[in-house]
Amino acid sequence: MRPATRRRAFLAAAAVVGGLLVWGMGGLPPAGVYNGPYGLVLNQVAVPERHATNVVAAVTFDYRGIDTMGEEFILFAAVVGVAILLRTMRGEAEHEPEEEVRGRDVPGTSNAVRVAGLAMLGPIVLYGIYVVAHGHLTPGGGFQGGVVLATGALLVYLSGEYVTLRRVRPVNAVDRAEAAGAGAYVVIGLFGLVAGGSFLYNALPLGTTGELVSAGTILPINVAVGLEVAAGFVLLLSEFLEQTLVLGASGRTGP
């Protein structure tokens, strides 16, 4: 398809989608008006029932925990699909002529970026752990904290280029961590059945509201999600860099 044809197709599709969005937004209630009784009820009962001061986390990982498990496995399946696809493409393209991949060299990292990246690495990882561990107490949780933790891998790449990232990123461990995070969510759900309740029943002691070890299964689910999200995004970053930098720059796999 020619570029001009693609551009016209995009503009036509964008006009249709934009019209639908404007039409849908026209039916929204005025700002500040909330007609959902479900949210009002949760604001009243979530803290005493689940001992989680972050009501959003109580809803996400407890009241509708099965929906969140589906969202986690969507990410898991997407990461696995990308990894399989890119690894297969690299295997098929190992012996492509170098002329086909010229012009894709990546400039080196400046000293200022190296210093800033290394200085931020520790605080970023620590902050990511904090966001995951305190997801049931403050805004945040496994999804947000996992992305923050994965940013540490990006800082390693920006600070020391991809060769450094390959040395500190154990591929097998990252693969296993992603699988373990997704599997742990299911194991916690099955624990609820073993304890005599339903799947994902909050069977652990709720503890004291406001303390770190509280809210029952919400905390371990947060940790499981954070592990899966962090490993998944590190794996995505590594696969894209492997594809673009290693093969694209040299026409072969390897450093």
C-alpha positions in Angstrom: 0.0 0.0 0.0 1.4 3.4 -0.9 2.1 6.0 1.8 -0.6 8.3 0.5 -3.2 5.6 0.6 -2.2 4.6 4.1 -2.4 8.2 5.2 -5.9 8.6 3.7 -7.1 5.4 5.3 -5.7 6.5 8.7 -7.4 9.9 8.4 -10.7 8.4 7.5 -10.5 5.9 10.4 -9.4 8.6 12.8 -12.3 10.8 11.8 -14.8 8.0 12.5 -13.2 7.1 15.9 -13.0 10.8 16.8 -16.7 11.3 16.0 -17.7 8.2 18.1 -15.6 9.5 21.0 -17.2 12.9 20.9 -20.6 11.4 20.7 -19.9 9.1 23.6 -18.5 11.9 25.8 -21.6 13.9 25.1 -23.6 11.4 27.2 -21.3 11.6 30.3 -22.8 13.2 33.4 -21.6 16.7 34.5 -18.3 17.0 36.3 -18.7 16.1 40.0 -21.9 14.1 39.5 -21.6 10.4 40.5 -24.6 8.1 40.1 -22.9 4.8 40.9 -24.0 3.4 44.3 -21.5 0.6 44.1 -18.6 2.9 44.6 -20.3 4.7 47.5 -20.9 1.3 49.2 -17.3 0.3 48.8 -16.0 3.5 50.3 -18.0 2.7 53.4 -17.3 -1.0 53.8 -13.9 -1.8 52.1 -11.6 -0.5 54.9 -13.4 -2.3 57.8 -13.9 -5.5 55.7 -10.5 -5.8 54.2 -8.3 -3.6 56.4 -6.9 -2.0 53.2 -6.7 1.8 53.3 -6.4 1.8 49.5 -9.9 1.0 48.4 -8.9 0.7 44.8 -6.5 -2.1 45.7 -9.3 -3.8 47.7 -11.5 -3.7 44.6 -8.8 -4.7 42.2 -7.2 -7.6 44.1 -10.1 -8.8 46.2 -13.7 -7.8 45.3 -13.0 -8.3 41.6 -9.8 -10.3 41.8 -10.8 -12.7 39.0 -11.1 -9.8 36.5 -7.6 -8.6 37.5 -6.2 -12.1 37.1 -7.5 -12.1 33.5 -5.8 -8.7 32.9 -2.5 -10.1 34.3 -2.7 -13.1 32.0 -3.4 -10.8 29.0 -0.1 -9.1 29.7 1.6 -12.5 30.2 0.3 -13.8 26.9 1.3 -10.6 25.1 4.8 -10.8 26.4 5.2 -14.5 25.6 3.8 -13.8 22.1 6.3 -11.0 21.5 9.2 -13.1 22.8 8.3 -16.1 20.6 7.8 -14.0 17.5 11.0 -11.9 17.8 13.2 -14.9 18.7 11.9 -16.8 15.7 12.5 -13.8 13.5 16.1 -13.5 14.8 16.7 -17.2 14.1 15.4 -16.9 10.5 17.4 -13.7 9.9 20.8 -14.8 11.2 22.3 -15.0 7.7 20.7 -12.0 6.1 23.1 -9.8 4.0 24.5 -6.9 6.0 23.4 -4.5 3.3 19.7 -5.0 4.4 20.3 -3.7 7.9 22.6 -0.8 7.4 21.9 2.6 8.7 20.5 1.4 12.0 23.6 2.0 14.2 22.7 3.4 17.7 24.8 6.3 19.0 26.8 5.8 22.1 25.8 6.9 25.6 27.2 10.2 26.9 29.0 10.4 30.2 26.3 12.7 31.7 23.6 10.1 30.9 25.7 7.3 32.4 26.2 9.2 35.6 22.6 10.2 35.9 21.3 6.7 35.1 23.6 5.0 37.6 22.7 7.5 40.3 19.0 7.0 39.7 19.1 3.2 39.5 19.1 2.4 43.3 16.4 4.9 44.1 14.2 3.7 41.3 14.4 0.1 42.3 13.8 1.0 46.0 10.8 3.1 45.0 9.4 0.3 42.9 9.6 -2.1 45.8 7.9 0.5 48.0 5.0 1.0 45.5 4.5 -2.8 45.3 4.7 -3.5 49.0 2.5 -0.6 50.0 -0.1 -1.0 47.3 -2.9 -1.9 49.8 -2.1 1.2 51.9 -1.3 4.0 49.4 -2.0 4.7 45.7 0.0 2.2 43.7 0.3 -1.6 43.7 1.7 -4.4 41.6 1.0 -3.0 38.2 2.4 0.4 38.9 5.3 -0.8 41.0 6.2 -3.5 38.4 6.6 -0.8 35.7 8.7 1.3 38.0 11.0 -1.7 38.8 11.3 -2.4 35.0 12.5 1.1 34.6 15.7 0.0 36.4 16.6 -2.2 33.5 16.0 0.7 31.1 18.4 2.8 33.2 21.0 0.1 33.0 20.7 0.2 29.2 20.8 4.0 29.1 23.8 4.1 31.5 26.0 1.3 30.0 24.5 0.4 26.6 23.0 -2.9 25.8 26.1 -5.0 26.4 25.9 -4.1 30.1 22.2 -4.9 30.2 22.9 -8.3 28.7 25.5 -9.1 31.4 23.2 -8.2 34.4 20.0 -9.6 32.9 19.8 -13.4 33.3 17.4 -14.4 30.6 16.3 -17.7 32.1 15.6 -16.0 35.5 13.5 -13.3 33.9 11.5 -15.9 32.0 10.9 -17.9 35.2 10.1 -14.7 37.2 7.3 -13.7 34.8 5.9 -17.2 34.9 6.2 -17.4 38.7 4.3 -14.1 39.1 1.4 -15.2 36.9 1.3 -18.6 38.5 1.4 -17.2 42.0 -1.8 -15.3 41.4 -3.6 -18.6 40.6 -2.0 -20.4 43.6 -3.3 -17.7 46.0 -6.7 -18.1 44.4 -6.6 -21.8 45.0 -5.5 -21.2 48.6 -8.9 -19.6 49.1 -10.6 -22.9 48.0 -8.4 -25.0 50.2 -9.3 -22.7 53.2 -13.0 -23.5 52.6 -14.0 -20.4 50.7 -14.3 -19.5 47.0 -11.5 -19.0 44.5 -9.5 -15.9 45.6 -11.3 -15.9 48.9 -9.3 -13.6 51.3 -8.4 -16.4 53.7 -5.2 -14.8 55.3 -5.4 -12.8 58.6 -6.4 -9.2 57.8 -4.0 -7.8 60.5 -4.3 -4.2 61.7 -5.5 -1.5 59.3 -2.7 0.8 58.2 0.2 -1.6 58.9 2.4 -3.1 56.2 1.4 -6.7 56.9 -2.4 -6.4 56.6 -5.3 -6.8 54.2 -4.9 -10.6 53.9 -4.2 -11.9 50.4 -4.1 -8.4 48.9 -0.5 -8.0 49.8 0.8 -11.3 48.3 -1.3 -10.7 45.2 0.3 -7.3 44.8 3.7 -8.9 45.1 2.9 -11.5 42.5 1.5 -9.0 40.0 4.6 -6.7 40.6 6.9 -9.6 39.9 5.1 -10.6 36.7 4.8 -7.0 35.4 8.4 -6.2 36.2 9.8 -9.3 34.6 7.4 -9.0 31.6 8.5 -5.4 30.8 12.2 -6.3 31.3 11.7 -9.2 28.9 10.0 -6.9 26.3 12.7 -4.4 26.6 15.4 -7.0 26.2 13.7 -8.6 23.2 13.2 -5.4 21.3 16.8 -4.3 22.0 18.1 -7.7 21.0 16.2 -7.4 17.8 17.0 -3.8 17.0 20.5 -3.3 18.4 22.2 -6.6 18.1 20.8 -7.9 14.8 20.1 -4.5 13.3 23.4 -3.0 13.9 25.6 -6.0 13.0 23.5 -8.2 10.9 24.0 -11.1 13.2 23.1 -12.3 16.7 25.4 -11.8 19.6 27.2 -8.7 21.1 
